[in-house]
Amino acid sequence: MPITRVFNKEQREAVSKMINRLDSSFFFYDLDGLNHHLSDLSSIMTDDIKLWYACKANPLSAILKIFRNNGFGIDVASKGEIEQVLRSGIRPENILSTGPSKSRKYLRELLEENIQIVVCESLNQVYWLNKIAGEMKMKPKVLLRVQMEWEEGTSVLGGNQITPFGEDASTWLKLDHAQTENLDIRGLHVFQWGNILDIKRLEKIWHKIAAQTHELAEKLGISTEILDLGGGIGIPYTDSEKDVNFKDILDILHSVKAQYGWGKIWMELGRYAVGPYGHYMTQVIDRKNVRGKELLILDGGVNHIARPALTGQPFPVNLFRESDAAPRDFQIHGPLCTALDNLGTLQLPEDTEPGDWLCFHQSGAYGFTEGMPFFLCHNLPAEVIMYEGNVMIPRNPKKAEDWLC
Ligand SMILES: Cc1ncc(COP(=O)(O)O)c(C=O)c1O
């Protein structure tokens, strides 16, 4: 799907109303669009290809429920995510636990909550989980996360950098099987490349992973039932980028599975699943020309959407009102007293002025919870959903007095 830059009539009216009502920056989520997308994705899921949702992308309960209703299990990576997911009616057997920072206490809490599918990211995690599982007379299903070597390149997930995710193959080969008797080890997990739109690149990455991990699993003497490839499917952030076709993804997953002898392929999607269905709305506070550059200063910036500062990649933007003025470049900044609060240099109509509202698209994933909301004590953004024609406000904007003490 290309970037949805235009709201339909109903959505426009809803957003207009929210602008007047909230008078503060907010995220607007199109849950009908999300529901439609997920029902397409779930229709291609088979026993062999299973999709989960990595809820770090957006843990709003209304969003979790749409995933649940479309048959997705949920991947969690913290106690907070576990609680949110359980509160949203997801059953423990439909929860997968990933993340490099699992303490003994956390592993015990997983089992106490009856969450029994765990991606272990270190030898320590395996041995701790084994001991706890023994004490609790349980046998959780386990995948071992592997950090592979690549020729070159970096990514938010590390690429070829050394990161905390998983153990390298040589370390896994030291696994002491005597300390795994209470674990049901089903396969391996590898995820090092994020936001990739180039289908050929995804194909190359997944083939390399499937080949090397299958060899490793055989050397380790563990089951080759499940290979979990994590996420990594990109979405366009500029109009020149093209969306991937999920049918192509599926063909690759099937061929990877068959070629290397893996029983099942799992993925836990974040960005591709939910990114296009969120829009961040914020107001222009000021406009000025500084040393020849036209600048806009907004009500919200990296305090609400940090991704542009973290990755250097802006969210695509539009002026909310209609304008026939010619487009021009603006260097766009949020309200924080740091030059890092830069949302990019993007085109907007020449007549954009203080009081106008801007809409940053593709911000349904890695938006609200990836911000740095407390710095400078501006309002926290509200979250608004539209579903089956109804508009709801699960979160009002919060003022500094709501959390400062
Ligand atoms: C273990 C794991 N799986 C899946 C994802 C989702 O990745 P993406 O948003 O690229 O689909 C993440 C994101 O960081 C992750 O850490």
The ligand as an SDF file (V2000), in Angstrom:
LIG
                    3D

 16 16  0  0  0  0  0  0  0  0999 V2000
   12.4490   -9.6740   18.5530 C   0  0  0  0  0  0  0  0  0  0  0  0
   11.7480   -8.7420   17.6330 C   0  0  0  0  0  0  0  0  0  0  0  0
   10.8750   -9.2480   16.7440 N   0  0  0  0  0  0  0  0  0  0  0  0
   10.1810   -8.4550   15.9040 C   0  0  0  0  0  0  0  0  0  0  0  0
   10.3450   -7.0740   15.9170 C   0  0  0  0  0  0  0  0  0  0  0  0
    9.5180   -6.2450   14.9720 C   0  0  0  0  0  0  0  0  0  0  0  0
   10.2910   -5.7760   13.9430 O   0  0  0  0  0  0  0  0  0  0  0  0
    9.6500   -4.9640   12.7200 P   0  0  0  0  0  0  0  0  0  0  0  0
    9.0390   -3.7440   13.2770 O   0  0  0  0  0  0  0  0  0  0  0  0
   10.8210   -4.7100   11.8430 O   0  0  0  0  0  0  0  0  0  0  0  0
    8.6490   -5.8360   12.0810 O   0  0  0  0  0  0  0  0  0  0  0  0
   11.2580   -6.5080   16.7930 C   0  0  0  0  0  0  0  0  0  0  0  0
   11.4980   -5.0760   16.7830 C   0  0  0  0  0  0  0  0  0  0  0  0
   12.4250   -4.5430   17.3600 O   0  0  0  0  0  0  0  0  0  0  0  0
   11.9790   -7.3590   17.6910 C   0  0  0  0  0  0  0  0  0  0  0  0
   12.8440   -6.8610   18.5810 O   0  0  0  0  0  0  0  0  0  0  0  0
  1  2  1  0
  2  3  1  0
  2 15  2  0
  3  4  2  0
  4  5  1  0
  5  6  1  0
  5 12  2  0
  6  7  1  0
  7  8  1  0
  8  9  2  0
  8 10  1  0
  8 11  1  0
 12 13  1  0
 12 15  1  0
 13 14  2  0
 15 16  1  0
M  END
$$$$
